[in-house]
Each structure stands twice: as C-alpha cells, then as structure tokens.
C-alpha cells in the first residue's frame, strides 16, 4: 500500500492497482509487482529490474524410460527466485519489454534515419551500440507533456 497526502487528509492505494509513481523527481514503474526506478526518463527508458521466476528442483529419483520396470517419476518442489534483467520502457505504448537487440531494432524502425544507420552495422556492432542508438532516438524524439491550464 502507498500512503500519500490528499488535501488535508491521507489516501491509501494498493500497489497492484497503480502503474507507477514519482518520488523526489524520480519515476518508479510497476513491473510484475515490483517498483523499478527509471534512472533516465525518455521516450524509451532503459532500466534494471528484478522479476520473479519459478524453477523446479528435483528432490527424488528421475524418470528413466529405459530402466527396468518403466522407471520412476520425478518428484520435486517449485522454487521461486528473483532474476535481474535489463528492460526497456516505451513511454508512448506503455509497454515494458526485455532489452534485447530485437526489441531495440523494433523501436528504431520508427525513425528511418537511425534505423538505416543501425542496420548498416554488423550484428556484433549493433549489440555494442544499441544503447547509444536509443540515446540518439530519445534526443530526436523527446517526450512532451500537455500543459495544464
């Protein structure tokens, strides 16, 4: 729950019902129930976040179809862990995607000049320079907020 001042009182909001919040001029967005800090805000923001994953840990015999008698079945438990990944937040679509060469390429397709320069590089160079191109994309496509009257 997030507590905030509203007029002369306070309000409570469940965190699973909000997209994000801003505190001390820093934006945090909700990614799978965890709030991740956007270190630099732009049309496309790159950030590090943790997501929950579930893995299966066997704790018994494994199934071996070639063993006499048909083998044994696997027994085990599901283990929940947190994994850290790099993400991209697209301001205009509201989507959060895993940062990859494919996701950056898709975003750069919106700017024909940058896309052409990006695709002229060899794949290895594109991987190395994808964040440089995202920075250029943000410089060429700034975020605008409507002025409130």
N, CA, C and O atoms as a GROMACS GRO file, in nm:
protein
  596
    1UNK      N    1   0.084  -0.118   0.000
    1UNK     CA    2   0.000   0.000   0.000
    1UNK      C    3   0.088   0.124   0.000
    1UNK      O    4   0.188   0.130   0.072
    2UNK      N    5   0.050   0.223  -0.081
    2UNK     CA    6   0.119   0.351  -0.084
    2UNK      C    7   0.030   0.453  -0.013
    2UNK      O    8  -0.091   0.461  -0.038
    3UNK      N    9   0.090   0.529   0.076
    3UNK     CA   10   0.020   0.632   0.150
    3UNK      C   11   0.064   0.767   0.096
    3UNK      O   12   0.184   0.791   0.080
    4UNK      N   13  -0.031   0.855   0.066
    4UNK     CA   14   0.004   0.989   0.019
    4UNK      C   15  -0.095   1.092   0.071
    4UNK      O   16  -0.208   1.059   0.107
    5UNK      N   17  -0.050   1.216   0.073
    5UNK     CA   18  -0.136   1.325   0.119
    5UNK      C   19  -0.230   1.367   0.007
    5UNK      O   20  -0.191   1.378  -0.109
    6UNK      N   21  -0.353   1.390   0.045
    6UNK     CA   22  -0.454   1.438  -0.050
    6UNK      C   23  -0.534   1.545   0.021
    6UNK      O   24  -0.618   1.516   0.105
    7UNK      N   25  -0.506   1.669  -0.015
    7UNK     CA   26  -0.572   1.780   0.054
    7UNK      C   27  -0.524   1.785   0.198
    7UNK      O   28  -0.404   1.789   0.225
    8UNK      N   29  -0.619   1.784   0.290
    8UNK     CA   30  -0.582   1.786   0.431
    8UNK      C   31  -0.578   1.646   0.492
    8UNK      O   32  -0.542   1.630   0.609
    9UNK      N   33  -0.614   1.546   0.415
    9UNK     CA   34  -0.613   1.409   0.465
    9UNK      C   35  -0.508   1.324   0.397
    9UNK      O   36  -0.420   1.375   0.328
   10UNK      N   37  -0.518   1.194   0.418
   10UNK     CA   38  -0.427   1.099   0.352
   10UNK      C   39  -0.509   0.997   0.276
   10UNK      O   40  -0.624   0.970   0.310
   11UNK      N   41  -0.449   0.940   0.174
   11UNK     CA   42  -0.514   0.836   0.095
   11UNK      C   43  -0.424   0.714   0.088
   11UNK      O   44  -0.301   0.724   0.097
   12UNK      N   45  -0.486   0.601   0.071
   12UNK     CA   46  -0.415   0.474   0.057
   12UNK      C   47  -0.449   0.413  -0.079
   12UNK      O   48  -0.565   0.414  -0.122
   13UNK      N   49  -0.347   0.361  -0.146
   13UNK     CA   50  -0.367   0.297  -0.275
   13UNK      C   51  -0.292   0.164  -0.275
   13UNK      O   52  -0.176   0.157  -0.235
   14UNK      N   53  -0.359   0.059  -0.320
   14UNK     CA   54  -0.293  -0.072  -0.332
   14UNK      C   55  -0.193  -0.067  -0.446
   14UNK      O   56  -0.224  -0.019  -0.555
   15UNK      N   57  -0.073  -0.117  -0.422
   15UNK     CA   58   0.034  -0.108  -0.522
   15UNK      C   59   0.004  -0.188  -0.649
   15UNK      O   60   0.053  -0.152  -0.756
   16UNK      N   61  -0.075  -0.295  -0.638
   16UNK     CA   62  -0.102  -0.374  -0.759
   16UNK      C   63  -0.200  -0.304  -0.853
   16UNK      O   64  -0.221  -0.350  -0.966
   17UNK      N   65  -0.259  -0.192  -0.809
   17UNK     CA   66  -0.355  -0.122  -0.894
   17UNK      C   67  -0.296   0.002  -0.961
   17UNK      O   68  -0.367   0.073  -1.032
   18UNK      N   69  -0.167   0.030  -0.939
   18UNK     CA   70  -0.109   0.151  -0.999
   18UNK      C   71   0.003   0.116  -1.097
   18UNK      O   72   0.072   0.015  -1.083
   19UNK      N   73   0.017   0.201  -1.195
   19UNK     CA   74   0.119   0.186  -1.298
   19UNK      C   75   0.256   0.225  -1.246
   19UNK      O   76   0.355   0.159  -1.276
   20UNK      N   77   0.262   0.331  -1.167
   20UNK     CA   78   0.388   0.378  -1.114
   20UNK      C   79   0.366   0.500  -1.026
   20UNK      O   80   0.253   0.540  -0.999
   21UNK      N   81   0.475   0.557  -0.983
   21UNK     CA   82   0.468   0.678  -0.902
   21UNK      C   83   0.597   0.758  -0.917
   21UNK      O   84   0.698   0.707  -0.967
   22UNK      N   85   0.592   0.883  -0.872
   22UNK     CA   86   0.708   0.970  -0.877
   22UNK      C   87   0.738   1.016  -0.736
   22UNK      O   88   0.648   1.061  -0.665
   23UNK      N   89   0.863   1.005  -0.694
   23UNK     CA   90   0.904   1.047  -0.562
   23UNK      C   91   1.038   1.119  -0.575
   23UNK      O   92   1.133   1.064  -0.630
   24UNK      N   93   1.046   1.241  -0.524
   24UNK     CA   94   1.168   1.322  -0.531
   24UNK      C   95   1.222   1.331  -0.675
   24UNK      O   96   1.341   1.316  -0.699
   25UNK      N   97   1.131   1.357  -0.770
   25UNK     CA   98   1.164   1.371  -0.912
   25UNK      C   99   1.221   1.245  -0.975
   25UNK      O  100   1.289   1.252  -1.078
   26UNK      N  101   1.196   1.130  -0.916
   26UNK     CA  102   1.237   1.003  -0.971
   26UNK      C  103   1.113   0.920  -0.999
   26UNK      O  104   1.025   0.910  -0.914
   27UNK      N  105   1.107   0.859  -1.118
   27UNK     CA  106   0.992   0.779  -1.158
   27UNK      C  107   1.020   0.632  -1.128
   27UNK      O  108   1.129   0.581  -1.156
   28UNK      N  109   0.920   0.566  -1.071
   28UNK     CA  110   0.924   0.423  -1.045
   28UNK      C  111   0.805   0.360  -1.116
   28UNK      O  112   0.693   0.410  -1.104
   29UNK      N  113   0.828   0.250  -1.190
   29UNK     CA  114   0.717   0.185  -1.258
   29UNK      C  115   0.700   0.043  -1.205
   29UNK      O  116   0.796  -0.022  -1.161
   30UNK      N  117   0.577  -0.003  -1.211
   30UNK     CA  118   0.540  -0.134  -1.160
   30UNK      C  119   0.568  -0.240  -1.267
   30UNK      O  120   0.507  -0.240  -1.374
   31UNK      N  121   0.662  -0.328  -1.237
   31UNK     CA  122   0.695  -0.439  -1.326
   31UNK      C  123   0.675  -0.567  -1.246
   31UNK      O  124   0.755  -0.601  -1.160
   32UNK      N  125   0.566  -0.637  -1.277
   32UNK     CA  126   0.532  -0.763  -1.210
   32UNK      C  127   0.529  -0.749  -1.059
   32UNK      O  128   0.577  -0.837  -0.987
   33UNK      N  129   0.473  -0.640  -1.011
   33UNK     CA  130   0.455  -0.622  -0.867
   33UNK      C  131   0.572  -0.558  -0.795
   33UNK      O  132   0.562  -0.531  -0.675
   34UNK      N  133   0.683  -0.534  -0.863
   34UNK     CA  134   0.798  -0.466  -0.803
   34UNK      C  135   0.813  -0.331  -0.870
   34UNK      O  136   0.792  -0.318  -0.990
   35UNK      N  137   0.848  -0.230  -0.792
   35UNK     CA  138   0.866  -0.097  -0.848
   35UNK      C  139   1.013  -0.077  -0.883
   35UNK      O  140   1.102  -0.087  -0.799
   36UNK      N  141   1.036  -0.047  -1.011
   36UNK     CA  142   1.170  -0.029  -1.064
   36UNK      C  143   1.194   0.118  -1.095
   36UNK      O  144   1.107   0.186  -1.150
   37UNK      N  145   1.310   0.165  -1.059
   37UNK     CA  146   1.347   0.305  -1.079
   37UNK      C  147   1.390   0.328  -1.224
   37UNK      O  148   1.468   0.251  -1.279
   38UNK      N  149   1.337   0.434  -1.284
   38UNK     CA  150   1.382   0.475  -1.417
   38UNK      C  151   1.493   0.578  -1.396
   38UNK      O  152   1.464   0.693  -1.363
   39UNK      N  153   1.619   0.539  -1.414
   39UNK     CA  154   1.730   0.631  -1.386
   39UNK      C  155   1.731   0.752  -1.479
   39UNK      O  156   1.767   0.862  -1.437
   40UNK      N  157   1.693   0.731  -1.605
   40UNK     CA  158   1.684   0.840  -1.701
   40UNK      C  159   1.552   0.823  -1.774
   40UNK      O  160   1.525   0.718  -1.832
   41UNK      N  161   1.471   0.927  -1.769
   41UNK     CA  162   1.340   0.920  -1.834
   41UNK      C  163   1.350   0.972  -1.976
   41UNK      O  164   1.408   1.078  -1.999
   42UNK      N  165   1.294   0.899  -2.069
   42UNK     CA  166   1.292   0.941  -2.208
   42UNK      C  167   1.181   0.870  -2.281
   42UNK      O  168   1.101   0.799  -2.220
   43UNK      N  169   1.175   0.890  -2.411
   43UNK     CA  170   1.076   0.823  -2.494
   43UNK      C  171   1.088   0.672  -2.475
   43UNK      O  172   0.988   0.601  -2.464
   44UNK      N  173   1.212   0.625  -2.470
   44UNK     CA  174   1.241   0.485  -2.438
   44UNK      C  175   1.342   0.486  -2.324
   44UNK      O  176   1.454   0.535  -2.339
   45UNK      N  177   1.302   0.432  -2.210
   45UNK     CA  178   1.388   0.432  -2.092
   45UNK      C  179   1.445   0.294  -2.068
   45UNK      O  180   1.373   0.194  -2.071
   46UNK      N  181   1.574   0.288  -2.044
   46UNK     CA  182   1.644   0.164  -2.014
   46UNK      C  183   1.659   0.155  -1.863
   46UNK      O  184   1.699   0.252  -1.799
   47UNK      N  185   1.627   0.040  -1.805
   47UNK     CA  186   1.640   0.025  -1.660
   47UNK      C  187   1.665  -0.120  -1.624
   47UNK      O  188   1.642  -0.211  -1.704
   48UNK      N  189   1.711  -0.140  -1.501
   48UNK     CA  190   1.737  -0.273  -1.446
   48UNK      C  191   1.623  -0.304  -1.351
   48UNK      O  192   1.582  -0.220  -1.272
   49UNK      N  193   1.572  -0.426  -1.358
   49UNK     CA  194   1.464  -0.465  -1.270
   49UNK      C  195   1.473  -0.613  -1.236
   49UNK      O  196   1.539  -0.690  -1.304
   50UNK      N  197   1.406  -0.649  -1.128
   50UNK     CA  198   1.401  -0.789  -1.086
   50UNK      C  199   1.261  -0.844  -1.110
   50UNK      O  200   1.161  -0.777  -1.082
   51UNK      N  201   1.256  -0.965  -1.161
   51UNK     CA  202   1.128  -1.032  -1.180
   51UNK      C  203   1.134  -1.168  -1.111
   51UNK      O  204   1.240  -1.227  -1.095
   52UNK      N  205   1.018  -1.214  -1.071
   52UNK     CA  206   1.009  -1.344  -1.005
   52UNK      C  207   1.007  -1.455  -1.110
   52UNK      O  208   0.941  -1.444  -1.212
   53UNK      N  209   1.080  -1.559  -1.082
   53UNK     CA  210   1.078  -1.676  -1.169
   53UNK      C  211   1.057  -1.800  -1.082
   53UNK      O  212   1.082  -1.799  -0.962
   54UNK      N  213   1.010  -1.904  -1.145
   54UNK     CA  214   0.986  -2.027  -1.073
   54UNK      C  215   1.065  -2.138  -1.141
   54UNK      O  216   1.054  -2.159  -1.262
   55UNK      N  217   1.144  -2.209  -1.064
   55UNK     CA  218   1.224  -2.320  -1.116
   55UNK      C  219   1.182  -2.447  -1.043
   55UNK      O  220   1.129  -2.442  -0.932
   56UNK      N  221   1.206  -2.559  -1.106
   56UNK     CA  222   1.172  -2.689  -1.048
   56UNK      C  223   1.299  -2.754  -0.998
   56UNK      O  224   1.394  -2.774  -1.074
   57UNK      N  225   1.302  -2.787  -0.870
   57UNK     CA  226   1.419  -2.853  -0.813
   57UNK      C  227   1.380  -2.997  -0.779
   57UNK      O  228   1.298  -3.021  -0.690
   58UNK      N  229   1.439  -3.093  -0.850
   58UNK     CA  230   1.408  -3.233  -0.820
   58UNK      C  231   1.462  -3.271  -0.682
   58UNK      O  232   1.572  -3.231  -0.644
   59UNK      N  233   1.384  -3.347  -0.608
   59UNK     CA  234   1.433  -3.395  -0.480
   59UNK      C  235   1.414  -3.545  -0.466
   59UNK      O  236   1.415  -3.600  -0.356
   60UNK      N  237   1.399  -3.610  -0.578
   60UNK     CA  238   1.379  -3.754  -0.574
   60UNK      C  239   1.437  -3.818  -0.698
   60UNK      O  240   1.514  -3.756  -0.770
   61UNK      N  241   1.400  -3.942  -0.722
   61UNK     CA  242   1.453  -4.013  -0.839
   61UNK      C  243   1.400  -3.952  -0.969
   61UNK      O  244   1.289  -3.897  -0.972
   62UNK      N  245   1.478  -3.962  -1.075
   62UNK     CA  246   1.440  -3.910  -1.205
   62UNK      C  247   1.371  -4.018  -1.286
   62UNK      O  248   1.393  -4.137  -1.263
   63UNK      N  249   1.289  -3.978  -1.376
   63UNK     CA  250   1.221  -4.070  -1.466
   63UNK      C  251   1.319  -4.118  -1.572
   63UNK      O  252   1.378  -4.037  -1.644
   64UNK      N  253   1.335  -4.245  -1.582
   64UNK     CA  254   1.422  -4.303  -1.685
   64UNK      C  255   1.342  -4.408  -1.759
   64UNK      O  256   1.322  -4.519  -1.708
   65UNK      N  257   1.294  -4.375  -1.880
   65UNK     CA  258   1.209  -4.471  -1.952
   65UNK      C  259   1.281  -4.598  -1.993
   65UNK      O  260   1.217  -4.698  -2.026
   66UNK      N  261   1.415  -4.597  -1.990
   66UNK     CA  262   1.491  -4.716  -2.031
   66UNK      C  263   1.524  -4.809  -1.916
   66UNK      O  264   1.581  -4.916  -1.936
   67UNK      N  265   1.487  -4.769  -1.794
   67UNK     CA  266   1.519  -4.855  -1.680
   67UNK      C  267   1.421  -4.971  -1.673
   67UNK      O  268   1.308  -4.961  -1.722
   68UNK      N  269   1.464  -5.083  -1.612
   68UNK     CA  270   1.373  -5.198  -1.599
   68UNK      C  271   1.249  -5.159  -1.517
   68UNK      O  272   1.260  -5.090  -1.416
   69UNK      N  273   1.135  -5.202  -1.561
   69UNK     CA  274   1.012  -5.173  -1.488
   69UNK      C  275   0.954  -5.037  -1.523
   69UNK      O  276   0.859  -4.993  -1.458
   70UNK      N  277   1.008  -4.967  -1.624
   70UNK     CA  278   0.950  -4.841  -1.667
   70UNK      C  279   1.003  -4.718  -1.598
   70UNK      O  280   0.968  -4.607  -1.636
   71UNK      N  281   1.087  -4.734  -1.497
   71UNK     CA  282   1.149  -4.618  -1.434
   71UNK      C  283   1.063  -4.555  -1.327
   71UNK      O  284   0.952  -4.600  -1.296
   72UNK      N  285   1.116  -4.450  -1.272
   72UNK     CA  286   1.049  -4.376  -1.166
   72UNK      C  287   1.006  -4.239  -1.217
   72UNK      O  288   1.057  -4.191  -1.318
   73UNK      N  289   0.914  -4.178  -1.148
   73UNK     CA  290   0.874  -4.044  -1.188
   73UNK      C  291   0.954  -3.941  -1.110
   73UNK      O  292   1.009  -3.970  -1.004
   74UNK      N  293   0.960  -3.820  -1.163
   74UNK     CA  294   1.033  -3.712  -1.098
   74UNK      C  295   0.946  -3.657  -0.985
   74UNK      O  296   0.826  -3.636  -1.001
   75UNK      N  297   1.009  -3.634  -0.873
   75UNK     CA  298   0.943  -3.562  -0.766
   75UNK      C  299   1.027  -3.441  -0.734
   75UNK      O  300   1.148  -3.443  -0.755
   76UNK      N  301   0.966  -3.338  -0.685
   76UNK     CA  302   1.043  -3.218  -0.656
   76UNK      C  303   0.956  -3.105  -0.606
   76UNK      O  304   0.836  -3.122  -0.582
   77UNK      N  305   1.018  -2.990  -0.593
   77UNK     CA  306   0.946  -2.873  -0.544
   77UNK      C  307   0.975  -2.754  -0.636
   77UNK      O  308   1.080  -2.746  -0.700
   78UNK      N  309   0.878  -2.664  -0.643
   78UNK     CA  310   0.896  -2.541  -0.719
   78UNK      C  311   0.964  -2.439  -0.629
   78UNK      O  312   0.923  -2.419  -0.514
   79UNK      N  313   1.066  -2.375  -0.680
   79UNK     CA  314   1.140  -2.275  -0.604
   79UNK      C  315   1.124  -2.140  -0.673
   79UNK      O  316   1.149  -2.127  -0.792
   80UNK      N  317   1.082  -2.041  -0.596
   80UNK     CA  318   1.066  -1.906  -0.650
   80UNK      C  319   1.193  -1.827  -0.623
   80UNK      O  320   1.245  -1.825  -0.512
   81UNK      N  321   1.244  -1.762  -0.728
   81UNK     CA  322   1.363  -1.680  -0.716
   81UNK      C  323   1.340  -1.548  -0.787
   81UNK      O  324   1.243  -1.531  -0.861
   82UNK      N  325   1.430  -1.455  -0.764
   82UNK     CA  326   1.427  -1.325  -0.833
   82UNK      C  327   1.545  -1.322  -0.929
   82UNK      O  328   1.656  -1.360  -0.894
   83UNK      N  329   1.519  -1.276  -1.051
   83UNK     CA  330   1.624  -1.261  -1.150
   83UNK      C  331   1.630  -1.116  -1.193
   83UNK      O  332   1.527  -1.051  -1.208
   84UNK      N  333   1.750  -1.065  -1.211
   84UNK     CA  334   1.769  -0.927  -1.255
   84UNK      C  335   1.786  -0.926  -1.406
   84UNK      O  336   1.864  -1.003  -1.462
   85UNK      N  337   1.711  -0.837  -1.471
   85UNK     CA  338   1.716  -0.824  -1.617
   85UNK      C  339   1.722  -0.677  -1.655
   85UNK      O  340   1.690  -0.589  -1.575
   86UNK      N  341   1.763  -0.652  -1.778
   86UNK     CA  342   1.757  -0.518  -1.835
   86UNK      C  343   1.626  -0.507  -1.912
   86UNK      O  344   1.588  -0.598  -1.987
   87UNK      N  345   1.557  -0.394  -1.892
   87UNK     CA  346   1.429  -0.372  -1.957
   87UNK      C  347   1.429  -0.240  -2.032
   87UNK      O  348   1.514  -0.154  -2.009
   88UNK      N  349   1.332  -0.226  -2.121
   88UNK     CA  350   1.305  -0.100  -2.189
   88UNK      C  351   1.159  -0.064  -2.161
   88UNK      O  352   1.070  -0.148  -2.171
   89UNK      N  353   1.138   0.061  -2.126
   89UNK     CA  354   1.003   0.112  -2.108
   89UNK      C  355   0.974   0.210  -2.222
   89UNK      O  356   1.043   0.311  -2.236
   90UNK      N  357   0.873   0.179  -2.302
   90UNK     CA  358   0.834   0.263  -2.414
   90UNK      C  359   0.723   0.356  -2.367
   90UNK      O  360   0.611   0.311  -2.341
   91UNK      N  361   0.753   0.484  -2.355
   91UNK     CA  362   0.660   0.581  -2.298
   91UNK      C  363   0.530   0.591  -2.377
   91UNK      O  364   0.422   0.601  -2.318
   92UNK      N  365   0.538   0.587  -2.509
   92UNK     CA  366   0.417   0.608  -2.589
   92UNK      C  367   0.328   0.486  -2.600
   92UNK      O  368   0.207   0.501  -2.619
   93UNK      N  369   0.382   0.366  -2.588
   93UNK     CA  370   0.296   0.247  -2.591
   93UNK      C  371   0.265   0.198  -2.450
   93UNK      O  372   0.168   0.125  -2.430
   94UNK      N  373   0.348   0.238  -2.352
   94UNK     CA  374   0.329   0.192  -2.215
   94UNK      C  375   0.383   0.052  -2.192
   94UNK      O  376   0.365  -0.004  -2.084
   95UNK      N  377   0.448  -0.006  -2.292
   95UNK     CA  378   0.497  -0.143  -2.279
   95UNK      C  379   0.634  -0.148  -2.212
   95UNK      O  380   0.716  -0.058  -2.229
   96UNK      N  381   0.655  -0.253  -2.136
   96UNK     CA  382   0.786  -0.285  -2.079
   96UNK      C  383   0.829  -0.416  -2.143
   96UNK      O  384   0.758  -0.516  -2.136
   97UNK      N  385   0.947  -0.415  -2.206
   97UNK     CA  386   0.999  -0.534  -2.272
   97UNK      C  387   1.142  -0.560  -2.225
   97UNK      O  388   1.210  -0.469  -2.177
   98UNK      N  389   1.185  -0.683  -2.238
   98UNK     CA  390   1.323  -0.717  -2.206
   98UNK      C  391   1.412  -0.649  -2.309
   98UNK      O  392   1.385  -0.654  -2.429
   99UNK      N  393   1.519  -0.586  -2.262
   99UNK     CA  394   1.612  -0.518  -2.352
   99UNK      C  395   1.690  -0.623  -2.431
   99UNK      O  396   1.759  -0.707  -2.374
  100UNK      N  397   1.677  -0.616  -2.562
  100UNK     CA  398   1.746  -0.711  -2.649
  100UNK      C  399   1.771  -0.642  -2.782
  100UNK      O  400   1.714  -0.536  -2.810
  101UNK      N  401   1.853  -0.701  -2.863
  101UNK     CA  402   1.879  -0.647  -2.996
  101UNK      C  403   1.749  -0.639  -3.076
  101UNK      O  404   1.727  -0.543  -3.149
  102UNK      N  405   1.664  -0.738  -3.060
  102UNK     CA  406   1.537  -0.741  -3.133
  102UNK      C  407   1.445  -0.629  -3.089
  102UNK      O  408   1.384  -0.563  -3.173
  103UNK      N  409   1.433  -0.606  -2.957
  103UNK     CA  410   1.342  -0.501  -2.909
  103UNK      C  411   1.393  -0.362  -2.947
  103UNK      O  412   1.313  -0.274  -2.979
  104UNK      N  413   1.525  -0.341  -2.943
  104UNK     CA  414   1.582  -0.212  -2.983
  104UNK      C  415   1.561  -0.191  -3.133
  104UNK      O  416   1.526  -0.081  -3.176
  105UNK      N  417   1.581  -0.294  -3.213
  105UNK     CA  418   1.562  -0.284  -3.358
  105UNK      C  419   1.418  -0.245  -3.389
  105UNK      O  420   1.393  -0.161  -3.476
  106UNK      N  421   1.324  -0.305  -3.319
  106UNK     CA  422   1.182  -0.275  -3.341
  106UNK      C  423   1.152  -0.128  -3.310
  106UNK      O  424   1.077  -0.063  -3.383
  107UNK      N  425   1.208  -0.078  -3.203
  107UNK     CA  426   1.185   0.062  -3.166
  107UNK      C  427   1.248   0.156  -3.268
  107UNK      O  428   1.187   0.256  -3.308
  108UNK      N  429   1.370   0.125  -3.311
  108UNK     CA  430   1.441   0.212  -3.405
  108UNK      C  431   1.375   0.218  -3.543
  108UNK      O  432   1.402   0.310  -3.620
  109UNK      N  433   1.290   0.121  -3.574
  109UNK     CA  434   1.220   0.122  -3.702
  109UNK      C  435   1.129   0.245  -3.716
  109UNK      O  436   1.092   0.282  -3.827
  110UNK      N  437   1.095   0.309  -3.605
  110UNK     CA  438   1.009   0.429  -3.609
  110UNK      C  439   1.083   0.551  -3.662
  110UNK      O  440   1.020   0.648  -3.703
  111UNK      N  441   1.216   0.547  -3.663
  111UNK     CA  442   1.298   0.657  -3.713
  111UNK      C  443   1.382   0.602  -3.827
  111UNK      O  444   1.480   0.531  -3.805
  112UNK      N  445   1.344   0.634  -3.950
  112UNK     CA  446   1.408   0.572  -4.067
  112UNK      C  447   1.557   0.602  -4.077
  112UNK      O  448   1.634   0.516  -4.120
  113UNK      N  449   1.599   0.722  -4.038
  113UNK     CA  450   1.741   0.758  -4.047
  113UNK      C  451   1.823   0.675  -3.948
  113UNK      O  452   1.924   0.614  -3.986
  114UNK      N  453   1.780   0.672  -3.822
  114UNK     CA  454   1.853   0.593  -3.721
  114UNK      C  455   1.850   0.444  -3.755
  114UNK      O  456   1.950   0.374  -3.740
  115UNK      N  457   1.735   0.397  -3.799
  115UNK     CA  458   1.721   0.256  -3.833
  115UNK      C  459   1.817   0.216  -3.945
  115UNK      O  460   1.882   0.112  -3.938
  116UNK      N  461   1.825   0.300  -4.046
  116UNK     CA  462   1.915   0.271  -4.158
  116UNK      C  463   2.060   0.266  -4.112
  116UNK      O  464   2.134   0.175  -4.149
  117UNK      N  465   2.101   0.363  -4.030
  117UNK     CA  466   2.239   0.364  -3.977
  117UNK      C  467   2.265   0.243  -3.888
  117UNK      O  468   2.373   0.184  -3.893
  118UNK      N  469   2.167   0.207  -3.808
  118UNK     CA  470   2.179   0.094  -3.716
  118UNK      C  471   2.194  -0.037  -3.793
  118UNK      O  472   2.280  -0.119  -3.761
  119UNK      N  473   2.112  -0.054  -3.894
  119UNK     CA  474   2.114  -0.179  -3.971
  119UNK      C  475   2.237  -0.188  -4.061
  119UNK      O  476   2.271  -0.297  -4.107
  120UNK      N  477   2.304  -0.077  -4.087
  120UNK     CA  478   2.426  -0.079  -4.167
  120UNK      C  479   2.543  -0.140  -4.090
  120UNK      O  480   2.643  -0.181  -4.148
  121UNK      N  481   2.529  -0.146  -3.957
  121UNK     CA  482   2.634  -0.205  -3.874
  121UNK      C  483   2.626  -0.357  -3.877
  121UNK      O  484   2.520  -0.414  -3.904
  122UNK      N  485   2.738  -0.422  -3.850
  122UNK     CA  486   2.737  -0.567  -3.834
  122UNK      C  487   2.665  -0.600  -3.704
  122UNK      O  488   2.658  -0.516  -3.614
  123UNK      N  489   2.613  -0.720  -3.694
  123UNK     CA  490   2.532  -0.759  -3.579
  123UNK      C  491   2.606  -0.738  -3.447
  123UNK      O  492   2.547  -0.691  -3.350
  124UNK      N  493   2.733  -0.771  -3.444
  124UNK     CA  494   2.812  -0.755  -3.322
  124UNK      C  495   2.821  -0.608  -3.282
  124UNK      O  496   2.812  -0.574  -3.163
  125UNK      N  497   2.839  -0.520  -3.380
  125UNK     CA  498   2.846  -0.375  -3.354
  125UNK      C  499   2.710  -0.321  -3.309
  125UNK      O  500   2.702  -0.232  -3.224
  126UNK      N  501   2.602  -0.377  -3.366
  126UNK     CA  502   2.468  -0.334  -3.323
  126UNK      C  503   2.446  -0.366  -3.176
  126UNK      O  504   2.390  -0.285  -3.103
  127UNK      N  505   2.491  -0.485  -3.132
  127UNK     CA  506   2.478  -0.522  -2.991
  127UNK      C  507   2.554  -0.423  -2.902
  127UNK      O  508   2.504  -0.382  -2.797
  128UNK      N  509   2.674  -0.387  -2.945
  128UNK     CA  510   2.757  -0.296  -2.865
  128UNK      C  511   2.698  -0.155  -2.860
  128UNK      O  512   2.712  -0.086  -2.759
  129UNK      N  513   2.634  -0.112  -2.968
  129UNK     CA  514   2.592   0.027  -2.980
  129UNK      C  515   2.442   0.049  -2.965
  129UNK      O  516   2.393   0.159  -2.989
  130UNK      N  517   2.367  -0.054  -2.926
  130UNK     CA  518   2.222  -0.038  -2.922
  130UNK      C  519   2.177   0.070  -2.822
  130UNK      O  520   2.079   0.139  -2.847
  131UNK      N  521   2.247   0.085  -2.710
  131UNK     CA  522   2.207   0.188  -2.613
  131UNK      C  523   2.248   0.328  -2.659
  131UNK      O  524   2.183   0.426  -2.624
  132UNK      N  525   2.354   0.336  -2.737
  132UNK     CA  526   2.394   0.464  -2.796
  132UNK      C  527   2.285   0.509  -2.893
  132UNK      O  528   2.249   0.627  -2.897
  133UNK      N  529   2.233   0.415  -2.971
  133UNK     CA  530   2.126   0.448  -3.066
  133UNK      C  531   1.997   0.482  -2.993
  133UNK      O  532   1.922   0.569  -3.038
  134UNK      N  533   1.968   0.418  -2.882
  134UNK     CA  534   1.849   0.454  -2.804
  134UNK      C  535   1.862   0.596  -2.749
  134UNK      O  536   1.764   0.670  -2.745
  135UNK      N  537   1.982   0.633  -2.707
  135UNK     CA  538   2.005   0.769  -2.659
  135UNK      C  539   1.979   0.868  -2.772
  135UNK      O  540   1.914   0.971  -2.750
  136UNK      N  541   2.029   0.839  -2.890
  136UNK     CA  542   2.004   0.925  -3.006
  136UNK      C  543   1.855   0.931  -3.038
  136UNK      O  544   1.803   1.037  -3.073
  137UNK      N  545   1.788   0.818  -3.027
  137UNK     CA  546   1.644   0.814  -3.052
  137UNK      C  547   1.571   0.908  -2.955
  137UNK      O  548   1.482   0.983  -2.996
  138UNK      N  549   1.609   0.903  -2.827
  138UNK     CA  550   1.545   0.989  -2.727
  138UNK      C  551   1.573   1.136  -2.753
  138UNK      O  552   1.487   1.221  -2.731
  139UNK      N  553   1.693   1.167  -2.801
  139UNK     CA  554   1.726   1.306  -2.833
  139UNK      C  555   1.644   1.356  -2.952
  139UNK      O  556   1.604   1.472  -2.956
  140UNK      N  557   1.620   1.269  -3.049
  140UNK     CA  558   1.544   1.307  -3.168
  140UNK      C  559   1.394   1.305  -3.144
  140UNK      O  560   1.318   1.369  -3.218
  141UNK      N  561   1.349   1.232  -3.042
  141UNK     CA  562   1.206   1.217  -3.013
  141UNK      C  563   1.179   1.243  -2.865
  141UNK      O  564   1.154   1.148  -2.790
  142UNK      N  565   1.185   1.368  -2.822
  142UNK     CA  566   1.164   1.397  -2.680
  142UNK      C  567   1.018   1.372  -2.638
  142UNK      O  568   0.927   1.370  -2.721
  143UNK      N  569   0.999   1.352  -2.509
  143UNK     CA  570   0.866   1.332  -2.452
  143UNK      C  571   0.806   1.469  -2.425
  143UNK      O  572   0.871   1.556  -2.367
  144UNK      N  573   0.682   1.486  -2.466
  144UNK     CA  574   0.610   1.610  -2.439
  144UNK      C  575   0.491   1.581  -2.351
  144UNK      O  576   0.419   1.484  -2.371
  145UNK      N  577   0.471   1.667  -2.253
  145UNK     CA  578   0.354   1.657  -2.166
  145UNK      C  579   0.262   1.775  -2.196
  145UNK      O  580   0.309   1.886  -2.217
  146UNK      N  581   0.132   1.752  -2.198
  146UNK     CA  582   0.042   1.863  -2.223
  146UNK      C  583   0.046   1.963  -2.106
  146UNK      O  584   0.057   1.924  -1.990
  147UNK      N  585   0.036   2.089  -2.138
  147UNK     CA  586   0.035   2.193  -2.036
  147UNK      C  587  -0.103   2.198  -1.975
  147UNK      O  588  -0.204   2.206  -2.046
  148UNK      N  589  -0.108   2.194  -1.843
  148UNK     CA  590  -0.237   2.205  -1.773
  148UNK      C  591  -0.271   2.353  -1.757
  148UNK      O  592  -0.186   2.433  -1.718
  149UNK      N  593  -0.395   2.390  -1.787
  149UNK     CA  594  -0.432   2.530  -1.776
  149UNK      C  595  -0.480   2.563  -1.635
  149UNK      O  596  -0.515   2.678  -1.608
   0.00000   0.00000   0.00000
